[in-house]
Amino acid sequence: MAHKTECATLTLEEARRVLGLGRTAAYDAARRKEIPVLRIGRRLLVPKVALERLLKGESREESDGGAV
């Protein structure tokens, strides 16, 4: 029986649609580190957990209990 695993990341294109951003705005925000991205080769991936934090208005420090 095959198990379907859910990806822990979205492409930047998928994340921009969730955020309601245009292509240029999304890539500019990723470059400014306003959207957290992982670069793997030429691909830009957005961790779903980080996107959820962004949508909730939380920063990484807030969700980590202030640890830096």
Buried (B, 14 or more C-beta within 10 A) or exposed (E): EEEEEEEEBBBBEBBBEBBEBEEEBBBEBBEEEEBBBEEEEEEBBBBBEBBEBBEEEEEEEEBEEEEE
